[in-house]
Amino acid sequence: MIDVELLKRLFSEGKVSRREFIAQTAALGATAALSQSILATNVFAASSEPRRGGRLRIGLSGGSTTDTIDPAASNDMMNQVLINGQLGNCLVEIDHENKPIPELAESWDSSPDTKIWNFKLRKGVEFHNGKTMDADDVIYSINHHRGKDTKSPAKVLVDSIQEIKKEGKYSISFILKSANADFPFLLSDYHLVIVPTTSDFKDGIFSGGYILQKYEPGVRALATRNPNYFKSDRAFFDEVETLGINDVNARTNALKTGQIDVMNRCELKTVHLLKRMKGIEIIRQNGFKHYTFAMQCNTAPYNNNDVRLALKYGVDREQMLKTILRGYGSIGNDHPISSASRYFASELPQRQFDPDKAKFHLKKAGLTNTSFDFHTAEAAFVGAVDAAVIYKETAAKAGININVIREPNDGYWSNVWMKKPWCAVMWGGRPTEDMMFSTAYAADAAWNDTSWKNKRFNELLIAARAELDEPKRRAMYVEMQSIVRDDGGVVVPMFAADLAATSDKIGHGPVSVNWELDGFRAPERWWFKS
Amino acid sequence: MNPLASMISKRIMFGVLTLMAISLLIFVGVEALPGDLAEAILGQNATPETIQAFRTELKLDLPASERYFSWINDFVHGDLGHSLANGRPIAEVIGWRFANSLFLAVTTAVFAIPFAIMLGLLAAIYRDSWFDRLISITTLSAISLPEFFVAYILIALFSVQIPLFPCISTINDDMSFLTKLHAIFLPCLTLALVVIGHMMRMTRAAIINVLSSPFIEMARLKGISNRRIIIKHALPNALSPIINVVVLNLAYLVVGVVVVEVVFVYPGLGQLLVDAVSKRDLPVVQASGLIFAGTYVFLNLMADVLSMLSNPKLRNPR
């Protein structure tokens, strides 16, 4: 069902062009004048002209006093918005259409088998210490995440690189272990920020639009505009102040009283009240973040696909979306690919809550009286315990007996996830289907949390990676989504939207959905309206 | 030897022993928590190799006893060590936060303590009057409400409805002293509301207790005014319990304000301790734990010394 609200959202997120928007609203019976007025007011931000100046104050959840400025240690919003949104650049950037665009790289091309990638680097880029960027800096920065002794979580990504070769002062090539048509996406990962060879990764020297002046981990950072920034149409603020505010009420009050201009992670329970306030804009991003209930397919009883299907049919997605996410998200179809992705399989039928089918599969597995232990904790995602209880209640209608076990938040990711046969999991964004599947669904993936090994799926995964023909590639990814949906070890009840709020003085273009706050880039891409 | 001096030296010795015991308790406590720093920091992003790299670099793979003694060895040599999580020297991480914690505590104390004692005196003077009941009800309600609730009400009133004070107190070095005072007004008020009730009730009770003694009756028979009796004769004799409760509240103001720090985003020591425990950053936990314990030991010592000084019998034993 398409309505004007949805269209407005799609337009403000850049998924619908201006022309399509007007045509669609007209088709819905809205007059041309109305559609024009919507364009002029509600999504005015998307068309207001960027203006320089001012101090942007961002209040963020996701800062800790134990943070460091090392990109290899960056793991939550405060550092990500600081390092990726203000101080540094990657070789490749993801735009609002989820396409890779050049950043520190000027252009790239690959060998026909997509195993060798050549990157031409941008010339004349200056780091904050005055050094000019060249191939050595790039190699030094990427190697920070490779090798035996690295502590970087990005190690699993760059493991696919066999060798990095310097071809010239401004040219490098990556030789991959196996073909990968999506390799440029990988280089946009938020860890893979480029620093000068003189850097120890802790001094805050990067090439980005703002220069770090003060940094107190988890508390506050202050950065001022880099006058020599290589992008002329970005970094509009004079100064950016980043404040760590972990309490959601404190963030909301600070925004209401004008102490900050932007906040992330609105409280779902009260966001409808915030929306009504004058002078506040809510920014909703329907991205890649999703919740899964992961069953280990090598452990009984989850090694039986009938059990997995019974549990998939036993969850009421609509109710869970309504109760846990208050509608700020979309329902999942038991595979991890979001509707924001390029190759999302819209043709697959949506799996519904179906007590009869659940009963049928459970009976077929011969496990009608078994109780299934489901491990959960708030650390998995906010609302994971409530979600488990709702699941238990709806599944009971299908004769499935789920036993909810609440685990401690501390150490959840080390002691429960990947260890217990069935538990709640949260997955953040991955810009490509391949990165999502390779991270958590490939047979040999370090985080294959369902221990799922499907032969056809893994063949397709390798083949699709190297396929450059778009329709063929799409067909492969659609088949893979269908295999995960019908055979995989995950229940994917829902995708969660990211909610941020800004003062209405903030102007912005269509926002990227790959990460929170315009792909972490709010300080670089947004501006103050006059 | 002067009994005061001997008491102080004895107490300092016991204080040091207490701190040693506490450092061992903290270490054992953090060790008993599931997971270690590598797992806590990497979280969902952990792989066996990266965890191993972390442990080797930070020497987390050594046995617990070895790590404790190496820490104690550095500590007695005056080296607090470095934060495991971000490698910064502990003194640098903790110093300014402890100063902030003290700033908040001292500012609150400076106006809350005289105010509470005055209210207690007035309540004792006008005992059982409507005034006594009014302040009893008000202060008791203020302590009964959880501090975060008091904080949110104050924010709603004085920051959102009537925008007089900021709702987040993120003070930093670029601010002048007056701006800082303005910024911490609401957290100070919250804390004051929490501690005033306790101190006021104790002052009132202690004075009323003394008022039933024979020497007060004597003073009354001599025809001295009620006010003079309370201030001149009752208060000095009630000082000991009042000092104790004031000092106890002072200790609370320094070490027990994590909730208020979170609500007002105040960069104090409490938030650091919480983060450090959740990341298993042992040297930071140890240092902050010892600072907190040291504060308690020191303030308790102060309470005893002051009670002694306030009591001529203890001051000049014979």
Interface residues (C-beta under 8 A of the other chain):
Chain A: G59 S64 T65 T66 D67 T68 A73 N75 K148 D149 T150 K151 S152 P153 K155 V156 K202 K214 E216 P217 G218 V219 R220 L243 G244 I245 N246 D247 N249 A250 N253 A254 K256 T257 Q259 I260 P408 D410 G411 W413 S414 N415 W417 M426 A446 W447
Chain B: L33 P34 G35 E39 A40 I41 L42 G43 Q44 N45 A46 T47 P48 E49 T50 A53 F54 T56 E57 S83 A85 N86 G87 V93 Y152 I155 S159 V160 P163 P166 C167 I168 T170 N172 V262 V263 F264 V265 P267 Q271 L272 D275 A276 S278 K279 D281 V284
